[in-house]
Amino acid sequence: MEYVFSDRVSNLKPSAIREIFKYAADPEVVSLSAGNPSPDAFPVEAITEISERIFRENPISVLQYSVTEGYTPLRNHLKEYMKKYHNTGNDSDDILITTGAQQIMDLCTKALVNEGEVVICEAPSFIGSLNTFRSYNAKLVGVTVEPDGMSMTELEEKLKANPNAKFIYTIPNFQNPSGVTMSLEKRRRMYELARQYGVLILEDNPYGDLRYSGENLPNVKSFDTDGMVIYAGSFSKVISPGMRVAYTIAPKEIFQKLVVCKQGNDVHTNIWSQRVCDEFLTKYDFNAHLQHLRDIYTKKARFCMELLDKYCAPNITYHRIDGGLFIWCDLPEHVDMPAFCKKAVLNKVCVVPGNAFLTDETEECHSFRINFSTPTDEQLEKGIKILGELAKDL
Ligand SMILES: Cc1ncc(COP(=O)(O)O)c(C=O)c1O
């Protein structure tokens, strides 16, 4: 049989970096390439207790079909929580529970972007979102990420040059992959530019609660008096990614379209997971749990940066982080970064080549991303030591 795929997917090619991940399947390879929460970070006892209680008291309530918008108490509690702690969401917004934040990117693109229209992204940016935008044949336009967030001069140029831009996709806190946090000044400027050019903002914030140093900054959505911002939050990095529960706070008119799009995607998000998240949020000390996660990751992040200083300086430089799960490392400009990453994996340590996160993967790039939340301390030390040794030979 000769299969003929849709124009939409026939353009999608497996990424060159998969080559490297093939080697990472070897159990001897230290993987610094994932982005999973640490095994110590899961509230296993609470999740077990809540699930047992639900199954004892009312099993059918989580085994039956449910509503597309999401479990109503969870939506209400999240509305309150996000308003109280993050001044996020107002009367003209509504909240939709989704199957991971990944689905928010999908629904927003489906609802807002025609083929060939532009999505402005940070360069580098999260590969999962970029691939979703690509799958709708959106044109990706990258804006350079600087140490305090994307360049606002470049953003304005790109907005001027692309009147068919539909939204600006941004990860303002501890960005994946660069680790960069956008300054308050840039958050405000981005909002102003979005308003001036009539382009929406999709604010993706899965790591905002994982700050290890410095002051929390307001969400861009907290400035939103004009219905310009769609906010994406997720329980993946603070409860469990396997449960697939996330939420979007969006202007009501957009919310309604997202609901219709979601009906066609998966009808509703797993109701059992939603119930567990709701009880964990309301009947347990969620803020104490977040503090516990910050304690775990602060230690790991510091340890990882100490290892980079000890084994890799001055050949590999990196950007110090205030939160999140990733560190972006730079090789000297003369070094062939993809060849370095390949050599690393052959020497049993896997990192992600930086060009995988670019809107144009073929652009020259001298950086790679490492993750410190998944490996044990021993694995981190082993992996970073190998990177340092390889870097000495550059
Ligand atoms: C920036 C960013 N957005 C979205 C996601 C997807 O998260 P979820 O598990 O909620 O789909 C991730 C996952 O790593 C991410 O890093």
Ligand as a Chemical Component Dictionary entry (heavy atoms), coordinates in Angstrom:
data_LIG
# 
_chem_comp.id                   LIG 
_chem_comp.type                 NON-POLYMER 
_chem_comp.pdbx_formal_charge   0 
_chem_comp.three_letter_code    LIG 
# 
loop_
_chem_comp_atom.comp_id 
_chem_comp_atom.atom_id 
_chem_comp_atom.alt_atom_id 
_chem_comp_atom.type_symbol 
_chem_comp_atom.charge 
_chem_comp_atom.model_Cartn_x 
_chem_comp_atom.model_Cartn_y 
_chem_comp_atom.model_Cartn_z 
_chem_comp_atom.pdbx_ordinal 
LIG C1 C1 C 0 7.827 25.203 28.434 1  
LIG C2 C2 C 0 6.962 23.998 28.458 2  
LIG N1 N1 N 0 5.690 24.108 28.109 3  
LIG C3 C3 C 0 4.870 23.055 28.120 4  
LIG C4 C4 C 0 5.311 21.802 28.487 5  
LIG C5 C5 C 0 4.354 20.650 28.443 6  
LIG O1 O1 O 0 3.946 20.327 29.677 7  
LIG P1 P1 P 0 2.724 19.361 29.988 8  
LIG O2 O2 O 0 3.309 18.141 30.629 9  
LIG O3 O3 O 0 1.847 20.135 30.911 10 
LIG O4 O4 O 0 2.047 19.041 28.704 11 
LIG C6 C6 C 0 6.645 21.640 28.877 12 
LIG C7 C7 C 0 7.154 20.317 29.250 13 
LIG O5 O5 O 0 8.290 20.066 29.466 14 
LIG C8 C8 C 0 7.484 22.769 28.859 15 
LIG O6 O6 O 0 8.780 22.692 29.201 16 
# 
loop_
_chem_comp_bond.comp_id 
_chem_comp_bond.atom_id_1 
_chem_comp_bond.atom_id_2 
_chem_comp_bond.value_order 
_chem_comp_bond.pdbx_ordinal 
LIG C1 C2 SING 1  
LIG C2 N1 SING 2  
LIG C2 C8 DOUB 3  
LIG N1 C3 DOUB 4  
LIG C3 C4 SING 5  
LIG C4 C5 SING 6  
LIG C4 C6 DOUB 7  
LIG C5 O1 SING 8  
LIG O1 P1 SING 9  
LIG P1 O2 DOUB 10 
LIG P1 O3 SING 11 
LIG P1 O4 SING 12 
LIG C6 C7 SING 13 
LIG C6 C8 SING 14 
LIG C7 O5 DOUB 15 
LIG C8 O6 SING 16 
# 
